[in-house]
């Protein structure tokens, strides 16, 4: 049977967790400031419903990733106070998930806000210019993936 008191307690615990992360995690505070800026821009600029959904989904994804990262770090610290390679893997992979989510949010922010903040685009000067700004993300992303893959490959050769 549905118990309203348990539901309210679960919300209180969730708010407590968010408050704890916000007060103890520097990166969470940074994410909140950036999120506030994105929300203000969303109010000020003429965004479509889809753009607003993309911005808010990106904000929620970054905050959720940071919450998962904080929880994983706490559990790892609880399990061991000594250095352990598996503890390092857990923390590093959780941090990588936050980084990847934050990069995604920056890309979404660029595509949503760039044209509205800087209406004089390259295409206003040259029809081929508009795509050049956006397509620049593809080789940049490929370069990052190649560098990470190269580092992983060279590390695996050292270990094996």
C-alpha positions in Angstrom: 0.0 0.0 0.0 1.1 3.5 -0.8 2.6 5.4 2.2 2.8 9.1 1.9 5.3 9.4 4.8 7.8 7.0 3.1 7.5 9.0 -0.1 8.2 12.3 1.6 11.1 10.7 3.4 12.6 9.5 0.2 12.4 13.0 -1.3 14.0 14.3 1.9 16.9 11.8 1.5 17.4 12.8 -2.1 17.5 16.5 -1.2 20.0 15.7 1.5 22.2 13.8 -1.0 22.1 16.7 -3.4 22.9 19.2 -0.7 25.8 17.1 0.6 27.2 16.8 -2.9 26.8 20.5 -3.5 28.5 21.5 -0.2 31.3 19.0 -0.4 32.1 18.7 -4.1 33.8 21.6 -5.9 32.9 20.3 -9.3 29.3 20.0 -8.4 29.3 23.7 -7.5 30.9 24.5 -10.8 28.2 22.4 -12.6 25.5 24.3 -10.7 26.9 27.7 -11.7 27.2 26.7 -15.3 23.7 25.2 -15.2 22.3 28.5 -13.8 24.0 30.4 -16.6 22.5 28.0 -19.2 19.0 28.4 -17.6 19.3 32.2 -17.6 20.3 32.1 -21.3 17.4 29.8 -22.0 15.0 32.3 -20.5 16.6 35.3 -22.3 17.1 33.8 -25.7 14.4 32.7 -28.1 14.8 28.9 -27.8 12.5 26.4 -29.3 10.9 23.7 -27.1 13.4 21.1 -28.4 16.3 23.4 -27.6 15.1 23.9 -24.1 14.6 20.2 -23.6 18.2 19.5 -24.9 19.6 22.1 -22.5 17.7 20.8 -19.5 18.5 17.2 -20.3 22.2 18.1 -20.6 22.1 19.8 -17.2 20.3 16.9 -15.6 22.7 14.4 -17.1 25.8 16.3 -15.9 24.4 16.7 -12.4 23.4 13.0 -12.3 26.8 11.9 -13.5 28.5 14.0 -10.8 26.1 12.5 -8.2 27.0 8.9 -9.3 30.7 9.9 -9.2 30.4 11.2 -5.7 28.6 8.0 -4.6 31.2 5.8 -6.2 34.0 7.7 -4.6 32.3 7.5 -1.2 31.8 3.7 -1.5 35.4 3.2 -2.6 36.7 5.3 0.3 34.5 3.3 2.7 35.8 0.0 1.3 39.5 0.8 1.5 41.7 3.6 2.9 44.8 2.0 1.2 45.8 2.5 -2.4 44.4 -0.3 -4.6 44.5 -0.4 -8.4 40.8 -1.4 -8.6 39.8 1.5 -6.4 41.7 3.8 -8.8 39.9 2.2 -11.8 36.5 2.8 -10.1 37.3 6.4 -9.3 38.9 7.2 -12.7 36.1 5.6 -14.7 33.4 7.4 -12.7 35.3 10.7 -13.3 35.6 9.9 -17.0 31.8 9.5 -17.2 31.4 12.9 -15.7 33.9 14.4 -18.1 32.2 12.8 -21.1 28.8 14.0 -20.0 30.1 17.5 -19.4 31.7 17.6 -22.9 28.3 16.5 -24.3 26.6 19.3 -22.5 29.2 21.8 -23.9 28.5 20.6 -27.4 24.8 20.9 -26.9 25.3 24.4 -25.4 27.4 25.4 -28.4 24.8 24.2 -31.0 21.9 25.7 -29.0 23.4 29.1 -28.0 26.0 29.9 -30.6 23.7 31.2 -33.3 21.6 33.2 -30.9 24.6 34.8 -29.1 26.5 35.5 -32.3 24.0 36.2 -35.0 26.6 37.3 -37.5 27.8 33.9 -38.7 30.4 33.0 -41.2 27.6 32.0 -43.6 26.5 35.7 -43.7 29.8 36.3 -45.4 30.1 33.1 -47.3 27.6 30.3 -47.9 30.2 27.6 -47.2 31.2 29.0 -43.9 28.3 27.9 -41.7 29.0 24.2 -41.8 32.7 24.8 -41.2 32.0 26.0 -37.6 29.9 23.0 -36.8 31.8 20.4 -38.7 34.9 21.4 -36.7 33.6 19.3 -33.9 33.9 16.1 -35.9 37.6 16.1 -36.4 38.2 17.4 -32.9 36.1 14.5 -31.5 38.0 12.1 -33.8 41.3 13.5 -32.5 40.3 13.1 -28.9 39.2 9.5 -29.5 42.4 8.7 -31.3 44.6 10.2 -28.5 42.7 8.2 -25.9 42.9 5.0 -27.9 46.6 5.5 -28.5 47.2 6.1 -24.8 45.1 3.0 -23.9 47.0 0.9 -26.5 50.4 2.1 -25.3 49.5 1.4 -21.7 48.2 -2.1 -22.5 51.5 -2.9 -24.3 53.5 -1.8 -21.2 51.4 -4.0 -19.0 51.3 -7.0 -21.3 
